[in-house]
Amino acid sequence: MLCHDALSRGHQTVFLSLFDLTAKMAKAKNLYNFIEYYAKVPVLCLDELGYVIPTKEQADCIFQIASKRAEVATTLVTTNLIPSQWGKVFDTVTASAILDRLSMNGRFITFEGRSYRSKQ
């Protein structure tokens, strides 16, 4: 919904799951260019954090993207995990560093209730 709102307001937005991001990362010919692309997208929506566990190298790249975006772009992350559980996805140092960058100028929003994917 937040990504849709950004799109409707004319912001360039990229929406992809962590699975898709790591798959694209694995195929990238140049990781520097890959990181720079995702670091500069005005609105990045990263869905399903926790569905896949990135490798150490992938986690380091995700940190670099989050770090470069921290003060210049909007990053939305969806997950069923509370921040203290991000150590299940990344090692604890990387999880802490990513959360630090995301919370620098951001906020955490918790949605409760039934999944929007549930049948009515």
Secondary structure in CASP SS format (residue, H / E / C, confidence):
PFRMAT SS
TARGET T0000
AUTHOR 0000-0000-0000
METHOD secondary structure of the structure
MODEL  1
M C 1.00
L H 1.00
C H 1.00
H H 1.00
D H 1.00
A H 1.00
L H 1.00
S H 1.00
R C 1.00
G C 1.00
H C 1.00
Q C 1.00
T E 1.00
V E 1.00
F E 1.00
L E 1.00
S E 1.00
L H 1.00
F H 1.00
D H 1.00
L H 1.00
T H 1.00
A H 1.00
K H 1.00
M H 1.00
A H 1.00
K H 1.00
A C 1.00
K C 1.00
N C 1.00
L H 1.00
Y H 1.00
N H 1.00
F H 1.00
I H 1.00
E H 1.00
Y H 1.00
Y H 1.00
A H 1.00
K H 1.00
V C 1.00
P C 1.00
V E 1.00
L E 1.00
C E 1.00
L E 1.00
D E 1.00
E E 1.00
L E 1.00
G C 1.00
Y C 1.00
V C 1.00
I C 1.00
P C 1.00
T C 1.00
K H 1.00
E H 1.00
Q H 1.00
A H 1.00
D H 1.00
C H 1.00
I H 1.00
F H 1.00
Q H 1.00
I H 1.00
A H 1.00
S H 1.00
K H 1.00
R H 1.00
A C 1.00
E C 1.00
V C 1.00
A C 1.00
T E 1.00
T E 1.00
L E 1.00
V E 1.00
T E 1.00
T E 1.00
N C 1.00
L C 1.00
I C 1.00
P H 1.00
S H 1.00
Q H 1.00
W H 1.00
G H 1.00
K H 1.00
V C 1.00
F C 1.00
D C 1.00
T H 1.00
V H 1.00
T H 1.00
A H 1.00
S H 1.00
A H 1.00
I H 1.00
L H 1.00
D H 1.00
R H 1.00
L H 1.00
S H 1.00
M H 1.00
N C 1.00
G C 1.00
R C 1.00
F C 1.00
I C 1.00
T C 1.00
F C 1.00
E C 1.00
G C 1.00
R C 1.00
S C 1.00
Y C 1.00
R C 1.00
S C 1.00
K C 1.00
Q C 1.00
END
